[in-house]
């Protein structure tokens, strides 16, 4: 899967932040549609001033019009600045959970106006393009295939709570640890 530059009309964003350059990327896989808005700022102060407003505008004008639930929760906002960003601001932006997932791409690498540099960073961050996968040994695959415990675990995984509550998060964490222990005992 790759991200493609799209010519979506971004006038609704230019109306609220005329001093920011915008671009829009989308995935080339229609089954797993991913949208990524890019806001390119001249400096960190402009980013700090506008990021929430841009986020809210995308939620109202774009996200609310999507019919597919999967697509509406796979929207990213990449905030690009040419200099390193204060870690507190970066943390606040990237951990904000309202509407979109946010990524901060900051530093001299992003000083150029090249869409290719931003696209590569997005593909690495969102799609994991930079990850190298190794082959799993056939023996482990056969063990997993024949493991009743593993099959039982997978059959109950659909019952995991998916909301953001602390208790639900703890249930998911516990189940993941159980799975890792089971996988470790098979190798």
Secondary structure, DSSP 8 states (H G I E B T S, - for coil): --EEEE----HHHHTT-TTSEEEEEEES-GGG--EEEEEE-SSHHHHHHHHHHHHHHHHHHTGGG---HHHHT-EEEEEEESS---HHHHHHHHT--SSSEEEEEESGGG-S--HHHHHHHHIIIII-TT-------HHHHHHHHH-HHHHHHHHHHTTS--SS-HHHHHHHHHHHHHHHHHHHHH-
